Amino acid sequence: MRARLALWVSGLSYEQREVSLKNKPAHLLELSPKGTVPVLWLLEHTVIDESLDIMRWALGQSDPQGWLTGLDAKGQARIALNDDTFKFHLDRYKYPVRYDLTAELALSVHREQGVIVLHTLDECLRHQPYLSGQSWGFTDAAIAPFVRQFAHVEPEWFASQPWPKLLAWLTMFKTSEAFETIMRR
Ligand SMILES: N[C@@H](CCC(=O)N[C@@H](CS)C(=O)NCC(=O)O)C(=O)O
């Protein structure tokens, strides 16, 4: 989702191919044997198979809203915390069975650890309108899809938590033109 957001905002022209992760196409595995998505295949036979690298590449080509130029060390640290810590707990909170966890552990450990990170985001949003600063940018786009996933595990519980800025920021993302466009199949 974040790769699509960056490709969308860059305005570059590209073809999007949906793949089934349960039945990965041979060509996908040929391009990127690790078998994860997204994979960006460039005409000159270059392959970029990490979403953040796709974002950086797309915005390096064209960055009309200054997403990449506005990415600072704080933003990079937030993204690292998201990718290293938050995603780990999100996966276990969302799919306890896949990780051989009881539902209780998923909540008491993994939801709780995710909550700690989410409060740091809410705190940031109390001081500035976006994680990237005064306008939506790279850090917001890199993190919002994961917060959305977390919110969808128990929507009522999520909406009742004391993180008003985070809730407003997430609603803004989900009602944005960018989100609406990239979700269209
Ligand atoms: N670090 C990678 C992670 C990508 C990733 O885990 N993608 C998931 C889908 S969102 C995937 O392809 N999983 C492979 C599978 O389920 O077999 C990135 O951000 O590009």
The ligand as a MOL file (V3000), in Angstrom:
LIG
                    3D

  0  0  0     0  0            999 V3000
M  V30 BEGIN CTAB
M  V30 COUNTS 20 19 0 0 0
M  V30 BEGIN ATOM
M  V30 1 N 9.8660 -5.7510 3.9220 0
M  V30 2 C 8.9500 -6.0570 2.9120 0
M  V30 3 C 7.8170 -6.8550 3.4950 0
M  V30 4 C 6.8460 -7.2130 2.4820 0
M  V30 5 C 5.8480 -8.2270 2.9520 0
M  V30 6 O 5.9830 -8.8710 3.9940 0
M  V30 7 N 4.8300 -8.4070 2.1400 0
M  V30 8 C 3.8210 -9.3930 2.4420 0
M  V30 9 C 2.4640 -8.9100 2.0110 0
M  V30 10 S 2.0480 -7.3600 2.6720 0
M  V30 11 C 4.1380 -10.6170 1.6310 0
M  V30 12 O 4.4530 -10.5200 0.4680 0
M  V30 13 N 4.1120 -11.7930 2.2390 0
M  V30 14 C 4.4480 -13.0010 1.5320 0
M  V30 15 C 3.5490 -14.1170 1.8110 0
M  V30 16 O 2.5340 -13.9070 2.4840 0
M  V30 17 O 3.8280 -15.2010 1.3180 0
M  V30 18 C 8.4690 -4.7580 2.2630 0
M  V30 19 O 8.0230 -3.8580 2.9640 0
M  V30 20 O 8.5360 -4.6930 1.0410 0
M  V30 END ATOM
M  V30 BEGIN BOND
M  V30 1 1 1 2
M  V30 2 1 2 3
M  V30 3 1 2 18
M  V30 4 1 3 4
M  V30 5 1 4 5
M  V30 6 2 5 6
M  V30 7 1 5 7
M  V30 8 1 7 8
M  V30 9 1 8 9
M  V30 10 1 8 11
M  V30 11 1 9 10
M  V30 12 2 11 12
M  V30 13 1 11 13
M  V30 14 1 13 14
M  V30 15 1 14 15
M  V30 16 2 15 16
M  V30 17 1 15 17
M  V30 18 2 18 19
M  V30 19 1 18 20
M  V30 END BOND
M  V30 END CTAB
M  END
